[in-house]
């Protein structure tokens, strides 16, 4: 190789390695932005999935797949009449709590499932419902999981009345998010 050819090759190699460095820093920036977007979108659910998956990249793939799946659902806003009907049913369930807290929690769980179905969420198993819900309602999906866990303990006789009251509060918060209305308002 001649001196001129060697210098040209050296410059070309530096340029190519600079291109790789730029591509690498561009990819790192893209990944950081993706991570920040997912953290903002999913809130506490982001950390829960990382703990579950034991790998941040895998967790981000799981969350991204959720988003893509839910984007395919025919999610719709309920009409005012539907929201009022669900709110009325909620108030009846909540009043029933005084007489039969155990049954009221079962009814609350069924009512939130019905409201989600009406919005267009498919009704798979609980974990799938919670995962789907985390896409559009990340701040309350923890409440949904906690309420469901209390309801499950109650079927084994292991939930106190205070636990059931807490479950009802969690369900109400979730219900208001899914309905996009306050259920305690009387119209």
PyMOL commands that set and color helices and strands:
alter all, ss='L'
color gray80, all
select helices_A, chain A and resi 3-42+44-53+56-71+80-99+101-119+126-136+141-155+161-179
alter helices_A, ss='H'
color red, helices_A
deselect
rebuild
show_as cartoon
